[in-house]
Amino acid sequence: MSEASARISFVTPAEKRQRLDEIADAFGKNLSAIINDALDQYLDLHEWQILHIQKGIDAARKGDFATDEEVDRFFEDYGGHS
């Protein structure tokens, strides 16, 4: 089953369009496929960030903070604590 499509339009500098065209040509894809690949990566990254930020906010609202000992142990394990 195919996904429904929606047409969008936006303005981008000509140099950026040229770069996209070159990538599309190099991969043997059309411009829409290249832009959709880029959008997928952007959405995945930012949705992941938003989810984890929200989890942190929810934990903080519940008072679920690391103890001093947990923080010290983290920095002992990963360095950077002075």
N, C-alpha and C positions, 0 to 999 in steps of 0.2 A: 504494500500500500504506500503510495507516495504522499509526501507532506504537501499541504497547501502552500502556495507561494504568495508573496506580497512584494510588489514593486516599490522600491524606495529610490529616491534621487537625492544627491548631495553634490556639493561643489568641493573640488580639491585642486591643489596646484597642478599645473600641467606636468611639472617634473615628477610629481608623485604618480600621476596617471601613467607616464612613460615607464617608470620603474615597475608598476604593476603589470603593464603590457609585456615588458621584458621577462618578468617572472612567469607570467602565463605562457608565453612562447617557449621558455626554457623547459617547462613542465608539460607542455602539450595540452594545456587546459584553457578554457575560456576565462574571460575576465570575471564573470560572475562566480565561477568556482573558486578562483583565487581570493576574491573578496569574501566569499562565504567561509573559506578556510581561516582567513584572518579574523573574521568576526567570531567564529567558533572559539578560537584561541583566546581572544579578548574576553568573551563571555565566560568561558571556563575559569580563567584566571580571576576575574573580578567577582564572580559568584562565589568562588572558593574563599576569597578574602573576606567578603561580606559575611559569609556563613561563620567563619572563624572569629571575626570581630564580634559578631552577635553572640556567639557562645561565650566569649570573654566578658562581654557586657552582662549577660545573664548570670554568669558565675559571680561577677563582682556585686551585682544587685543582691545576690543570695549571701554575700559575705564570704564567699569561697576564695580566699586568698592564700598564697603560699606562705608557709611559716618562715621565720628567719632561718631555721635549720635547713629547710628545703632550698631556700635561695642560696645559702652558703654551700650546700652540697652540689647544687647546679654549677656554681662558679668553680668549685674545686674540680668537678668533672670536665668542664668545658673551658676553663680559664677565663681570664679577663677581670677577675675580682682583685682589687688592690687593698 
